[in-house]
Amino acid sequence: MTSSNITADPPQGRRERNKQRVRDSIYYAAIELFADQGYDQTTVDEIAERADVARGTFFNHFQKKEDLITEWGAKRRDVLREGLAAATETDPRRALLECMGLLADISLRDPALTRALTTAWVKAGYILQEEPYLSDMLGDFVIEARRRGQVPDSVDPRLAGLLLRDVYFGTVFRWVQRPEGESDLAADLHTACETVLDGIMPLPADRSCSGGER
């Protein structure tokens, strides 16, 4: 067996990597355009031109322009999972607030893109099709808090997770609709989350009287 036989990549592996590179090129070309000029104002032809691919190549990877919104959401979920995996906070209440801070950070890494694609996401009706991954994840924090005796047994973690999810989306939607710089997304999410947690996961009296954990 020659050294070239040993080091050469399997043909299928090379093909898959090449396909992924083209897909990534299309995706990143699209989000640059969305951030610069808006989602509705961007055409498939412009995306293909920016990515230096044929129009048909675009449709080989994305059936429609809206699929780029789905891809954007999936990448945000990956970043969130990585951030939570690296988190060291063990107290459920503080961990929930830390999670909201991470969600805000993800949105603020590219505010123009977040504004453009959040609006497009809502218009496309994806909010009605959203998988319950976020509410389930937030509900897991409530389950842990109830296990520790920090949440009454009467609180349904699933419903609490849905409520916290709605708080997150509602806060982001209001931020998107306001003029840039008029509101602080991270601060608004923190305050909104604390308001809910004060109802389902109240601080001990001695800590709440001293101003909580801000």
N, C-alpha and C positions, 0 to 999 in steps of 0.2 A: 504494500500500500504506500503510495507516495504522500509527501507532505501536503500537496494540494488537495488530495482526497481527504486528508484529516481536517484541514482548516476550512474547506469550502462549506458554505451554508447550504442546507437543503433547499432545492428550488422552491418548494412550497413556502418555506419560511421567508425567503427573499421576496416572493410575490406578495405575501401578506404584509410584510413591512413596507413595501413600495405602495401598496394600496392604502395603508394607514398614513403614510407620508402625504399622499395626494389628498386624502380625506382631511387631514389636519391642515393642509395648505388652504383648502377650500373654507374650512371652518374659521380659521384665523383671519383670512381675507374678509370673510363675511362680517365678523364681529368688529373689525376695524371700520368697515363701512357703516355698520349700524351705529357705532359710537360717534362717527363723524357726521353722518347725515340723517340718521333715523332709520328705523326698520321699514316703515311703509315706503320711504323714499328710495330704498335700495332695491335694484332689480337683480334677477338671477344672472343676466348678461353682465352686469357690473361686477358681480362676485366672481364669475368665471374669468373675466378679464383681469381682475386684481390677482387672482390665484394663478393666472397664466395657464388655464386649462380650457378645453372646449366646453361649450354649453352642455353637450351630451355627457361629458365626464362629470359635470355637476350632478346630473340626474342618476348617474351610476352609483353615486354615494348618498345622495339625499333625494327622496322622491319629490319633495316640495320644499319651498323656502321655510315653511313653518317647522320642518324637522330640525332646523338649526336652533330653534328655541328649545326644543327637547334636548338637543346635544348640550346646549348652554346649561340647562338645569341639571343634567347628569354630571357635568364637570363641577358645578357648584356643590352637588352632593358629595362628590369624591373629596373635595377640599374640606368640607365640613367633617366628614368621617375621619380624615387624617388629623384634623385639628383636635377632635374629641379624643382620638386614640392617644394623642400626645399630652392631653391634659392630665394634671395630677390632683386636681381638687376632688375630694371625696364627699364633702358635705353636699347633700342633694340640692339644697336651696342655692348655695353659692355656685354649685356646678351648673344649675339652670341659668343663673345670671351670666356665668362665664360663657355658656352656650349662646345666649342672646348676643353677647359681645362679639363672639366669633362670627355669628350670622351677619351682624352689622359690618364687621371688618371685611367679610367677603363681598358685600354689596358696595362698600366704599373703596375697594381696590380700583374699580373703574366705574365711577358714578354715572358717567354719560351712558355707558353700555347698560348698566343696571336700569337706568330710567327708560332707555329705549326698549329693552327686551322685556321688562316687567309690564310695560304698557301693552306691548304686542302679545305677551303671554295671556293677559287678561282678555284682550280683544278676541284672541283665537279660541277662548273658552277653555283653556287648559286648566284653569283653576277648578273647574267642575270635574276634571278628569284626574286631578292630582292624586298620586298614590299616597297612602297614609304614612309614608316613611317618617315624615317630620313629626306628626302627632304621636306616632308610636314611640319614637325616640324620646320625645318630651315626656310622654306618659311613663316611660321607664324610670325617669328621675323621680316621678311621683310615687311609683311603686316602691322604690328604694326608701323614699322618705317615710312612707307608711310602714314599711318593715321596721324602720328605726323608731317608730312612734311619733314622728314629727307631723303626720297627717292623720286626721280622724279616719276610722274605718268607713265612715259614711261617704267619704270622697271616692268617686269612681275615677281611677287613674286614666282610663281611656277617655272619659269626657274631659278630664282636666287637661290631657294632652291635646285634645281637639281645641279646647278653649285657648291654650297657650299658642297653638298654631295660628288660630284666628287673630290673636293679639299681634303675633309677628307679621302676618300678611297685611292686616289692617294698618299697622304702623308704617310698613314699607310703602303701601299704596298711598297713604297720606303724604309721606315724604316725597314720593315720585311726583305728585300733583303740585307740590309747592315749588316756588321759584328756588333755584339753586342757592344754597347758602342761608336760606331762611329758617331751616330747622336742623337740629342735630340728631341724626338717625340713631347713633349709638346711645345717646342720653335718653331719647324718647323710648327706645326699646327697653332700656334698663328700668325706667320709671313705670312703663306699662306692665312689664313682667313683675316687678315688685308689687304693684297694685293687686295683681291676681294672686301672687304668692301670699300676700298678707291675709287673703281670705281663706286659702286652702292649706297654707303651710306657715302659720304665724310664728314670728320670733318669740322666744321666751320673754316674759314681761320685763325682766331686768335689762335685756338687750334692746327691746323695742323702745323702751323709754329713753335709752341713750342715743337714739337716732338710727338704730338698725345697723346694717353692714355696708353702708355706702362707702 
